[in-house]
Amino acid sequence: MTERIVLAYSGGLDTSVAIGWIAEATGAEVIAVAVDVGQGGESLETIRQRALGCGAVEAYVADARDEFATEYCMPALKANALYMDAYPLVSAVSRPVIVKHLVAAARKFGATTVSHGCTGKGNDQVRFEVGIQTLGPDLKCIAPVRDLALTRDKAIAFAEEKGLPIETTKKNPFSIDQNVWGRAVETGFLEDIWNGPTKDVYDYTESPEFPPVADEVTISFKEGIPVAIDGNPVTPLQAIEELNRRAGAQGVGRIDIVEDRLVGIKSREIYEAPGAMALIAAHRELENVTVEREQARFKKTVDQRWTELVYDGQWFSPLKRSLETFIDDTQKYVTGDIRMDLHGGRATVTGRRSDVGLYDFNLATYDSGDTFDQSMARGFIELFGMSSKVASSRDQRAGA
């Protein structure tokens, strides 16, 4: 029986060429697997037909948009996941769901190997292969760009020689990855980190320089998950999509960062994540209202470690799973409404309310009706500063 290889297929030049390239290099049959995580663009059926036209013996497509939003984006939201305090894990959080469908397809079609289109210097090769070896330890992995010398110029030449049904333009200088959680752009002139991004870099967001009138939005959460926008019930996918549209129209969520890659190099990346950044800003503020102080302080450490693990391709790791148990516990009372103004590139919180919040107006107010006993403060300060006071006295006696 001829060996079969499952290929993570996007419908673009590189993975379209990879179908024939892998077949010629290995003698195996190639099964193309496309996973819809809300990247938009062409229909899945168009992509499926292109894969068959490029020589795939089977082409399998999966609509994973709701699954991705609910099971992958929402945990990232609950963790306020921003790598290097800026990047909302646009690509990193999509890889595990794609891996899940690749391994399922390998089982369905009897494949022994899974292939992806990543280079040998990026993060995604690690995310794909660590995930694959975790969910399918018996499966092998190959990467045509890294392992079979499939460079972009060779891909264009191969496509033209074979007459493949794909566009082989050399004009697009960027490498782009996108899904409903955001969009990532790199390479080309952006590799000179002094160069500013040009207008053609962006697609999910309008320029914030001349914004339309401010857009006021109220996001309702239940246990850390958005459940309504302006009073209208939404699924996680619908919440992200609506805020992508509304926050994107105001230029919210543009990120330009020199990022520390897992493989040890620094890389300049442009991201657009209007929905993700608006939701994270709202979620953080609702946590400020509803999560107890010491729990909130410790959660920041847990959130950062969770984010680093996911960035590093450890979605299926025991530690990430354990951290998520803690994060989920902190979300028990993260229920309420956040009002925001979306305007000129900013998502600004202007109001918050919660029936299970920890904000007590009578304790906080300085007006009549104040229930805080200010006479307690003097003794508290004495005790709170006692250890520092004793240590300072020791230092003075010791001549320090």
N, C-alpha and C positions, 0 to 999 in steps of 0.2 A: 504493500500500500504506500502511495506517495505521501511524503511528509507534508504536513500542513502548518502554515504560519499565520497567526492572526496579526493584522496590522492596524494600529490606531490610525484612522483615516480622517483627515480634515476636509478633503476635497480640493486642496491647494496643489501647487506645482510639485513640491517636494514629496509629499506622500503619494501623489498620483504616479510620479515616476518611480517611487520606491516599490510599487507593486511589481512592475516588470524587472526592475533592478534586482530585487530579492529573488525573484523566480530564476533569473539567469545565473545569479551568483550561487544559489543553493540547490536549484532543481526542485524546490518545494512549490506546492500550490499556495496561493495567497488568498486569505479571507479578509476583506476590508470591513472594519467596524467603525461606524461613525456614531458619536454620542452627542445629542443635543443638550447642552447645558445653558441654553439661552443666548448663544452667540449671534443669532440673527443671520441675515444674509440669505443664501440659497436654501431651498426646501431640502428636506432629508431625501426625498425621492430623486431630486436632481443629482444630489451627491451620490446616492446609491447607483444610479445609472452610469455616472461618470466612472465610478470604481469598476463596474463591470466592463465598461468600454476600454479601460486601461489594463484589463487582463485579469481581474480578480475572479476566482471561481465561484465565490459567494460574496454578497455584500449585505451586511446586517446593520440596521440602524435602530437606535434606541432613543426615545424621547424621555430624557431624564431631568427635565426642567423642574418639575415639582419636587422630585426626589432631591435634586441638588440644592434647591432653595431651602427645603425643610430640614434635611439631614446633614447638610454641610455648611451652608451659609448661616443658618440660625445658631449653631454652636459657636461659629466665629463671632457672631454678634454678641452672644452672651459673654464671651471672653473679651469683648472690646478689642478684637485682634488687629493690632497695627504693628507690623514688623518695623523696627527702628523708629517707632512712634509715628510712622507715616503711611506704610504700605498695607492695605487691608487684605493681603493674601489672595489677590485676584486669581492668579494662576495656581498657587499652591493648594488652595482649597478645592479646586476642580479636579485635580489629578486623581484623588482617591476614588471618586465616583466613576471616572473614566476607567480606571484600573479594574474596578469591580465588574464593569460590563465587558471589558476585554477578557478577563478570566472566565466569566460566564460563557462568552462566545467560544473560547478555547475548549471548554468542556462540551458545549453543544455540537461543535463541528469536528471534534477529535483532533485538535491541533496540539503540537508538542512545544511550540515556541510562540512567544509574543514579541512583536516588533513595534518600535515607536520611532518618531522622526526627530528626536532630540540630538543636539550636538554633544561633544565630549567636554564642553567647558561650562555648561549651564547647570542649573539646579534641577530641571525637570527630569533628566536622565535618572537621577537619584530617586526622585519621587515616584517615577514609574516603576523602576526596577525593584526598589525596596517594597513597594506595594505588591507587585506581582509575586515576588518570592515569599511574601507573607501570606497572601491569599491562595497562591498556587505554587507551593514549594517545589513541585516536580517539573514546573515549566521553565524553559530556557528563555533568555532574552537576547535579542539582537537589535542594534541601532544602525541602519544603513548609512547615515551621515557619519557616524563615529567608527563603525566596524567594517563597513563595506565601501568606504571612500566615495560616498555620494555627495560631491560638492555641488554648489548651486549652478556653476557653469556646466558641469557634467550633466546635471538634471535637465537644463535647457536644451543642450545638444541631444540628449537621449530622447526627450519629448518630440523634438523636431524630426529626428531620424525615424522614430516609430510612428509619427503622425498621431500622437495621442490627443484626445479631445479636451485639451486644456489650453489656457492662455499662457504663453511663455515669455511674457514681457520682462525686460530687464530694468524697466523704469522705476518700479516701486522699491525704494531703498530700505523700507522698514521691515522688521520682523514684528508681527502683530499676533497677540493672543487675546481673545475676548470671550466673555460669557455674561450672564445676567448680573453677576456681582461686580463686574468692571472690565476694564480694557487695559492691556499692557502693550507698550510700543518701545522698541529698541533698535539699535544698529543704525547704519547710514551716517549721516552727518551728526547725529546725536552722540556718536562715540567721542567727538571732541566736546569735552564737558564745558567749554567756554561758549559754545554755540547755544543760542536760545532756541526753543521749539518754535516752529513756524505753524501757521494756521492749519496746514494740511495734516499735521500730526493728530489733531483732535477730531473725534467723531461723536462721542457720547455727550459732549458738553459744548454749549455756546460760549463765546468770549464773554467774560464778566465785565469788560470795560464799559459797555453800553447796555446794561441789563434792562429788561422790561420791568414794569412795576412790581414791587415786592409781592411774593406769594406766601400767604400765611397758611400753615398746615398744622393740623392737630393729629398726632400719632398716638393711638391707644395701645398699651402693652398689657399682656397677661403673662405673668411669670417669665418676663424677659423677652417675650415674643410679640411682635406687632400683630394685632388682631383687627384693627380698624384704622382707617384714615378719614379724617373729617366726619367721623360717625358711621362711615360705611364699612361693613365687615370685609376683610381681605384675608387671603391666604398669604403665607410668607412670600411666595412667588409674586403675587399681585402687589404686595407692599413694596417689594424691591423695584418692580417694573414701573409702578406709578411714581415713585420717588426718583428713579432714573430719569423719567420724563420731566418731572417738575423741577427737581434740583438741577438736572442737566441744562434746562433752559435758562437757568440763572448762573451757569458756569461754576457750580459747586462741585468739588471733588477732583480738581486737577492737582496732580502730584508730580514733581520733578525732583528726583533723588539719586544720589550716588550710593548704591546699595552694596552691602557686604554679602556676596554670594557664598553659598555653602562650600564651593570648591576652592575658596581662598582668594578670589580676585574681586576687585571692586568694579561695578558695572553701573553705567548711567541708564536709568529707566524713567519713562514717562508713563504715568497711570491716569486713568479717568475712572472714578467710581462715585458718581453722584448719589446714587441710592444708598450704597454701603456707608459712605461718609456721613450722610444725613442721619441714617438710622443709628450709627454708632454714637454720634453726638447726642441724639435724643436718649438713647439707652443709658449712656454714661450719666446724664443729668438725672434720669429717673432713679438710677442707683444711688446718686447723691442724696436723694430724698428718702429712700426706702431701706438702704443697707446700713447696718450698725457700723460705727467708726472703725473698730479694730478688725472686724470682718472685712470691711472695705479696703483697709490698708494692706492686709495680707492678700486679698484677692488680686491686687495689682501685681504682686510678685507671681502669683499663680497664672494670671492672664499672660504675663510676659513669657513665662516658661512654656505655656500651652502654644503661644504664637510661634516661638522659636522651634518647637518640635514639629509643628505643622509645616512651617517654612522649610525645615530640614528633611521633609519627606517621611516623618514618623507618625502619620495619621493613625496607623494601626498599632502603635506601641502601647505596652501596658502602662507606662507612666502617663501618657496623654489620656488614656482612659480613666486613670485614677484622678488626675487633675480635673477632668470633666465632671466627675462625681461631686467634687467640692464646688465647682462652678455652678452646677445645677442646683445644689442645695442653697447657694446664695440667692438664687432667683425666685425663691418661694414667695417673696413679697414685692418683687419688682413688677408691680401692677399699678396702672394709672395712666394719665394723659400728659403728653408733652406738647406744648404749642411752640412752633418755630416760625421764624421769618426766613424765607429763602430769597436771597437778594445779593447781586453783585459778587458772586463767588463765595458767599458765606451762608452757613446754616446756623442761625443764631436763636438759641432758646429764649423765649419771652414769657413762658408760663409753664407751671407744673402743678399737678394735683394728683392726690392718691388717698384712697380710703384706708390704706394700710401703711402710710408713710410715717416717718419718725419726726417730722417737723411739727413742733408744738408751738402754735402762735402765742399762747399765753406764757410760755417759757421764753420765747424769743423777743417779745415786744418790750420796748422801753417806755411805753405809755401806761396809763392806769389799767389795772387788770393784770399787771405783771405778777406771775405766780412764782418767780424765781427768788429764792431767799438769798439776797446779796451778802448777808452777814456770814454765810458759810465760806465765802471766798478767802477771807484772811487766813483761817486755819488750813484750808486746802493748799494755799500758796506756801505756807510754812512747811508743811509735810512734803509737798511736791519738790521743793528746792532743797530739802534737808541733805540729801546725799552730796549734792554739789557744794553746799555750804561747808559740810564737814571736810570734804576733800580739799577745798580752798584753804581752810584753816590749817590743815596739815601741811600744805605747800608753803604757806607763809612761815610756819614754825621751822620748816626745813630750809628756809632761806631761798626757796625757789621763786 
